[in-house]
Structure formats: C-alpha cells, structure tokens
Amino acid sequence: MLVTEFDYNLPSELIARYPPSDRTSSRMLVVNQHRQSYEEKRFISFPDYLNPGDCLVINNTRVIKARLLGLKETGGRIEALLIEKLPDGSWNSYLKPGNRVKEGMQIEVCESEFSYQIIKENGDGTFQIQFQTENVIELINNHGHVPLPPYIRRNDDEMDEIRYQSVYASVPGAVAAPTAGLHFDRDILETLKKKNVEIVPLTLHVGPGTFKPVSVDKVTDHIMHDEYYSLSDESAKIINDTKRSGGKVVAVGTTTVRVIETCADENGYVKSASGKTGIFLYPPYRPKTVDVLLTNFHLPKSTLIMLVCTFAAKDFIMGAYNYAVQNRFRFYSYGDCMLIM
C-alpha cells in the first residue's frame, strides 16, 4: 500500500486557525459505513448516537506549555520544544535553529532568570538539555508557550491556554492536544452520564512525532514514533464489561484508539498496562476493541488518516474527506469532527 493512497487536496483556507465560538458548535460529519452515507450534524447532537451501556473512552492527557523562547549568550534567539523528561531530570527537546547551537552552550529563557545547558545532540534531530532549576514545570507554566501545531501559523495567546486543552485534561505531559476531545464541554459530558454512558479515562501523552511527515513511499516502510500511555485496572474493567454486555466502545480520538489497541488481545478484551507504544495502525487492520470513532480531520498522507481508514473501507473514508472539503468543513486541530459508525 502506497502513502499516496491517503492523499487529498485541501484548500489552505479550510485549515482552522482559531477555535469555534464554543466547543460544541463544531460541525460533525456522521460517517455510517453500514448505510454508506455521510450526514452533516452539529457536535451538540453527539449524545444522540450513544446508548445506555455504551462507554466513551477519553484521553485525559494535559498539554504542557512546552515551547520556550531563549537567548544565547551572543544574543541569538533559540526556540526549544520540550519532548520528554528523562530519568536523570534532563529533557529531550527540539531546538530551532538547531544548526546554531552546540554542546555546552547556555541558553537563557526569555524574561526569566532561568537557563538551560545543551548537554548533547542525540543524532535524531533532538538535543538533551539540562535546566538550572529543579522545578521545570513551574518554569514552563510561567514562561512557556502553548505548542500550537505549525499549520495554525500564528503565535499562541491566552485563549489557547484554555481552548487547546480538553475540559477533562488532568495528567500533564502532552506537547500536542488530542483534538477530538476539544469539542466536549462539561454539559455534554453530564448529558452522557445521565444517559448511563460510562466515561472511561486513559492517558497517552501526544508527542511531536504526531506531526512528523511520512517520508517513505510504502506505508509498511514507515517507522512509528513512541508515546507514553497508561490504562488503569478500573478503565480496563469498564471497557471489558461494556463489550461483554453488548455495548459499544466509543473512542474519542486516534490517541485513544492507539492505547486501547495496544492493550487488546485477539478477542478484543484489554489488560491494564503502561509504558511506551509505537503501534502503527493502517489498512487492512481492523480495530479489535473499538466500535465507534470520533475524530478530527487529519493531514493528508499522515499516520493519523491511515489509522482512521482502519474503521471502514479506505475509499469510503477518503470519500468522506473529499465530501468535507467540498462542503467547506473546517480542518485539523481547531476544526470540525467526524463520527465513524
């Protein structure tokens, strides 16, 4: 299977650069593979598609303000994107421009009295850096920036601190939002609970690899990035009980699917686990546990659109993308969503 099979043409004006006025006002394209139909709705109607006894699985990761602006001793500007904290307290990070830094260099974080030292280049485009403070989270909370995806093409502002975060985000660690969750507000979650739909949390810390272009021709030649995940005993039990009772397992976003399918056995039952997953899902794979997917519209030729195409025939899903383009849906992180049933 070729990567070009997951391509589509997207006019740049359809890329959402700002969130909608309120979370639940987004458009939702309901993709029904059994009826072979596409139906336009608003996200506010999402609870209508779930029944008592279903479970809604959400990713409770919280985006950290991982983008830090800094200055070299000579005055040159350096931008860091923190990726992950290492056991020794240092961090792996992208540095831009990476060709203007070297090992041992001190970078002062702008408008703060803190700095970090470049320990080494890792050989994969990232750098290991060491902060001159133990409380790095406080530093980035006070001086960091929301790491908006590059296609948004603007600087972050105070609005993004709220809107580029789900209302149920609680476990800090992501450098990109699991965007399907951005459509929920607390009222719609309460509506689902009153309908006896179980809300089931898990964690996957979305890393910058989610935006990494697929640079090979054949899908099978792509090497997937790793991301930290955790599925608790309680959440695993609810998912398994839902399956046994005949309810639907509804995943909010591709990150949620990655965790569930990482933890699933051949019969679709899951076991609690934590660690790093590099699972790469693409056709003809079919999810063993997840029945329904709520997802945003993803970049052409990305691993995310490949995952989405495991939920129905590839041509049918790509047809939904073309339908969304023709009908002027809003795309990507702050855009509209698709419900695949």
C-alpha positions as CSV (number, residue, x, y, z in Angstrom):
1,M,0.0,0.0,0.0
2,L,1.4,3.4,-1.0
3,V,1.3,6.5,1.1
4,T,-0.1,8.5,-1.8
5,E,-3.3,6.5,-1.5
6,F,-4.0,8.6,1.6
7,D,-3.6,11.9,-0.1
8,Y,-6.3,14.6,-0.7
9,N,-6.4,18.2,-1.8
10,L,-7.1,20.7,0.9
11,P,-7.5,24.5,0.2
12,S,-5.5,26.3,2.9
13,E,-8.4,28.5,3.8
14,L,-10.2,25.4,5.3
15,I,-7.5,25.0,8.0
16,A,-9.0,26.3,11.2
17,R,-6.6,28.8,12.8
18,Y,-8.9,29.6,15.7
19,P,-11.4,27.5,17.7
20,P,-15.2,27.9,17.2
21,S,-17.1,30.3,19.5
22,D,-18.0,27.5,21.8
23,R,-16.8,23.9,21.9
24,T,-20.0,22.1,21.0
25,S,-20.8,24.3,18.0
26,S,-18.5,22.4,15.6
27,R,-19.9,20.6,12.6
28,M,-19.8,16.8,12.8
29,L,-19.8,14.6,9.7
30,V,-21.5,11.3,10.6
31,V,-20.0,8.5,8.5
32,N,-22.1,5.4,8.5
33,Q,-20.3,2.5,6.9
34,H,-23.4,0.2,7.0
35,R,-25.6,2.7,5.2
36,Q,-22.7,4.0,3.1
37,S,-23.8,7.5,4.0
38,Y,-22.4,10.9,5.1
39,E,-24.7,13.1,7.2
40,E,-24.0,16.6,8.5
41,K,-24.8,17.4,12.1
42,R,-23.6,19.6,14.9
43,F,-21.5,18.2,17.7
44,I,-24.1,19.1,20.2
45,S,-26.1,16.1,18.8
46,F,-23.3,13.7,19.7
47,P,-25.1,12.1,22.7
48,D,-27.9,11.0,20.4
49,Y,-25.6,8.4,18.8
50,L,-24.7,6.7,22.1
51,N,-27.0,4.3,24.1
52,P,-27.2,3.3,27.8
53,G,-24.5,0.7,28.4
54,D,-22.0,2.2,25.9
55,C,-18.7,3.6,27.2
56,L,-16.9,6.7,26.0
57,V,-13.1,6.4,26.2
58,I,-11.2,9.7,26.6
59,N,-7.6,10.7,26.7
60,N,-7.0,12.8,29.8
61,T,-3.5,14.0,28.9
62,R,-2.8,17.6,29.5
63,V,-0.8,19.8,27.1
64,I,2.2,21.5,28.8
65,K,3.4,24.9,27.7
66,A,6.4,23.1,26.1
67,R,7.6,25.9,23.8
68,L,10.3,28.0,25.4
69,L,11.9,31.1,23.8
70,G,15.5,31.7,24.7
71,L,18.6,33.7,24.0
72,K,22.2,32.6,23.5
73,E,24.9,34.5,25.3
74,T,25.6,36.2,22.0
75,G,22.0,37.4,21.8
76,G,20.8,34.9,19.1
77,R,17.3,33.6,19.6
78,I,16.7,29.9,20.2
79,E,13.3,28.2,20.4
80,A,13.0,24.9,22.4
81,L,10.2,22.4,22.2
82,L,10.3,20.1,25.1
83,I,9.6,16.4,24.3
84,E,10.0,14.4,27.4
85,K,11.6,14.4,30.8
86,L,14.4,11.8,31.2
87,P,15.1,9.8,34.4
88,D,18.1,12.0,35.3
89,G,16.0,15.1,35.3
90,S,17.2,16.4,31.9
91,W,14.9,16.8,28.9
92,N,14.9,15.8,25.3
93,S,14.0,18.7,23.1
94,Y,13.9,20.1,19.6
95,L,15.9,23.3,19.2
96,K,15.4,25.8,16.4
97,P,17.7,26.7,14.7
98,G,19.5,23.5,15.6
99,N,22.5,24.3,13.4
100,R,23.3,27.3,15.6
101,V,23.8,25.5,18.9
102,K,26.5,23.3,20.2
103,E,27.2,21.1,23.3
104,G,27.9,23.1,26.4
105,M,26.1,26.2,25.3
106,Q,23.9,28.1,27.9
107,I,20.5,29.4,26.8
108,E,18.7,31.9,28.9
109,V,14.9,31.5,29.0
110,C,13.4,34.8,27.8
111,E,12.0,37.1,30.5
112,S,13.2,34.8,33.3
113,E,16.2,34.2,35.5
114,F,16.5,30.6,34.5
115,S,18.7,29.0,31.8
116,Y,19.4,25.5,30.4
117,Q,22.6,23.9,29.1
118,I,22.8,21.9,25.9
119,I,24.2,18.5,27.1
120,K,24.4,16.7,23.7
121,E,22.9,16.3,20.3
122,N,21.1,12.9,20.2
123,G,21.7,12.2,16.5
124,D,18.0,12.2,15.5
125,G,17.4,16.0,15.3
126,T,16.8,16.3,19.1
127,F,19.0,17.6,21.9
128,Q,19.4,16.7,25.6
129,I,19.2,19.8,27.7
130,Q,19.6,20.4,31.5
131,F,17.7,23.2,33.3
132,Q,19.3,25.2,36.1
133,T,16.2,24.6,38.2
134,E,14.6,21.5,39.6
135,N,11.1,22.9,39.1
136,V,10.9,22.9,35.4
137,I,7.1,22.6,35.3
138,E,6.7,25.8,37.2
139,L,9.2,27.4,34.8
140,I,7.2,26.4,31.7
141,N,3.9,27.3,33.4
142,N,5.2,30.8,33.9
143,H,7.3,31.4,30.8
144,G,6.4,28.7,28.3
145,H,4.1,29.0,25.3
146,V,1.3,26.7,24.1
147,P,2.9,24.5,21.4
148,L,0.3,25.1,18.7
149,P,0.8,22.9,15.6
150,P,2.8,24.6,12.8
151,Y,-0.2,24.6,10.3
152,I,-2.1,27.1,12.6
153,R,0.5,29.7,11.5
154,R,0.2,32.2,14.4
155,N,1.5,32.8,17.8
156,D,-0.3,31.5,20.8
157,D,-2.4,33.7,23.1
158,E,-4.3,33.5,26.3
159,M,-7.3,31.9,24.6
160,D,-5.2,28.9,23.5
161,E,-4.3,28.1,27.1
162,I,-7.9,27.2,27.6
163,R,-9.1,26.1,24.2
164,Y,-6.1,24.0,23.1
165,Q,-6.9,21.7,26.1
166,S,-9.8,19.4,26.7
167,V,-12.1,20.2,29.7
168,Y,-11.1,16.9,31.2
169,A,-7.3,17.2,30.8
170,S,-5.7,16.3,34.1
171,V,-2.3,14.4,33.5
172,P,0.4,16.8,32.3
173,G,2.8,15.5,29.6
174,A,1.5,16.2,26.1
175,V,3.1,18.6,23.6
176,A,0.1,18.4,21.3
177,A,-3.6,18.1,22.1
178,P,-5.7,15.1,21.4
179,T,-8.0,17.2,19.4
180,A,-11.2,15.1,19.2
181,G,-11.6,15.9,22.9
182,L,-11.7,19.7,22.3
183,H,-15.4,19.5,21.2
184,F,-16.6,18.4,24.6
185,D,-17.8,20.8,27.4
186,R,-18.9,19.8,30.9
187,D,-22.6,19.9,30.0
188,I,-22.3,17.4,27.2
189,L,-20.3,15.0,29.5
190,E,-23.1,15.4,32.1
191,T,-25.7,14.6,29.5
192,L,-23.8,11.4,28.6
193,K,-23.6,10.4,32.3
194,K,-27.3,10.9,32.8
195,K,-27.8,8.6,29.8
196,N,-25.9,5.9,31.6
197,V,-22.9,6.1,29.3
198,E,-19.7,5.4,31.2
199,I,-16.9,7.9,30.8
200,V,-13.6,6.0,30.8
201,P,-10.2,7.8,31.1
202,L,-6.8,6.6,29.8
203,T,-3.6,8.6,29.1
204,L,-1.5,8.9,26.1
205,H,1.0,11.9,26.1
206,V,0.9,13.1,22.5
207,G,4.4,13.8,21.2
208,P,5.7,16.0,18.3
209,G,6.1,12.8,16.2
210,T,2.3,13.1,15.6
211,F,3.2,15.9,13.1
212,K,6.2,14.1,11.5
213,P,5.6,13.7,7.8
214,V,5.7,10.2,6.3
215,S,8.7,10.4,4.1
216,V,8.6,6.9,2.6
217,D,6.7,5.6,-0.4
218,K,5.3,2.4,1.1
219,V,3.2,2.5,4.2
220,T,5.0,-0.5,5.7
221,D,8.4,1.2,5.5
222,H,7.4,4.0,7.9
223,I,8.8,3.8,11.5
224,M,6.3,5.0,14.0
225,H,7.2,7.2,17.0
226,D,6.8,6.1,20.6
227,E,4.4,7.8,23.0
228,Y,3.9,7.1,26.8
229,Y,0.5,5.6,27.7
230,S,-1.3,4.3,30.7
231,L,-4.6,2.2,31.0
232,S,-5.7,1.6,34.6
233,D,-7.3,-1.6,36.0
234,E,-10.6,0.2,36.5
235,S,-10.7,1.6,33.0
236,A,-9.8,-1.8,31.5
237,K,-12.6,-3.4,33.5
238,I,-15.2,-1.0,32.3
239,I,-14.2,-1.5,28.7
240,N,-14.3,-5.3,29.0
241,D,-17.7,-5.2,30.8
242,T,-19.1,-3.0,28.1
243,K,-18.0,-5.5,25.4
244,R,-19.4,-8.4,27.4
245,S,-22.8,-6.7,27.8
246,G,-23.1,-5.8,24.1
247,G,-22.4,-2.1,24.5
248,K,-20.3,0.0,22.1
249,V,-16.8,1.1,22.9
250,V,-16.6,4.7,21.6
251,A,-13.1,6.2,21.3
252,V,-12.5,9.9,21.4
253,G,-9.6,10.4,19.0
254,T,-6.9,8.4,17.4
255,T,-4.7,8.6,20.5
256,T,-7.3,6.7,22.5
257,V,-7.5,4.0,19.8
258,R,-3.7,3.6,19.9
259,V,-3.8,2.8,23.7
260,I,-6.8,0.5,23.5
261,E,-5.5,-1.5,20.6
262,T,-2.1,-1.7,22.2
263,C,-3.7,-3.3,25.3
264,A,-6.2,-5.5,23.4
265,D,-5.9,-9.3,23.0
266,E,-7.1,-11.2,19.9
267,N,-10.7,-11.3,21.3
268,G,-10.8,-7.6,21.8
269,Y,-10.5,-7.6,25.6
270,V,-8.0,-5.3,27.2
271,K,-5.5,-5.6,30.0
272,S,-4.3,-2.6,32.1
273,A,-0.7,-1.6,31.3
274,S,1.6,1.4,31.0
275,G,4.8,2.2,29.1
276,K,5.5,3.3,25.6
277,T,3.6,2.3,22.5
278,G,4.8,2.6,18.9
279,I,1.7,0.8,17.5
280,F,1.1,1.7,13.8
281,L,-2.4,1.0,12.6
282,Y,-3.3,1.1,8.9
283,P,-5.5,-1.0,6.5
284,P,-6.3,-3.8,6.3
285,Y,-6.1,-3.8,10.1
286,R,-9.5,-3.6,11.8
287,P,-9.7,-2.5,15.4
288,K,-10.3,-5.4,17.8
289,T,-12.0,-3.4,20.6
290,V,-13.1,0.0,19.4
291,D,-16.5,0.1,17.7
292,V,-17.0,3.8,17.0
293,L,-14.5,6.6,16.5
294,L,-14.9,10.3,17.0
295,T,-12.0,12.1,15.3
296,N,-11.0,15.4,13.7
297,F,-9.9,15.7,10.1
298,H,-6.2,14.9,9.7
299,L,-3.3,15.9,7.4
300,P,-3.0,14.1,4.0
301,K,-0.7,11.1,3.9
302,S,-0.4,11.1,7.8
303,T,-0.3,8.1,10.1
304,L,-3.5,9.5,11.7
305,I,-5.5,9.4,8.5
306,M,-4.2,5.8,7.9
307,L,-5.5,4.9,11.4
308,V,-8.9,6.4,10.6
309,C,-9.0,4.2,7.5
310,T,-8.9,1.1,9.6
311,F,-12.5,1.8,10.7
312,A,-14.1,1.4,7.2
313,A,-13.1,0.8,3.6
314,K,-10.3,3.2,2.7
315,D,-12.0,4.6,-0.3
316,F,-15.2,5.3,1.7
317,I,-13.2,7.2,4.3
318,M,-11.3,9.2,1.7
319,G,-14.6,9.9,0.1
320,A,-15.7,11.4,3.4
321,Y,-12.7,13.7,3.4
322,N,-13.5,14.8,-0.2
323,Y,-17.1,15.4,0.9
324,A,-15.9,17.5,3.9
325,V,-13.7,19.6,1.5
326,Q,-16.5,20.2,-0.9
327,N,-18.8,21.2,1.9
328,R,-16.3,23.6,3.5
329,F,-15.8,21.8,6.8
330,R,-13.0,23.2,9.0
331,F,-9.9,21.0,9.2
332,Y,-7.3,20.0,11.7
333,S,-6.8,20.8,15.5
334,Y,-9.4,23.6,15.9
335,G,-11.6,22.2,13.1
336,D,-14.7,20.1,12.8
337,C,-15.0,16.4,13.5
338,M,-16.2,13.1,12.1
339,L,-18.1,10.3,13.8
340,I,-17.4,6.9,12.2
341,M,-20.1,4.3,13.0
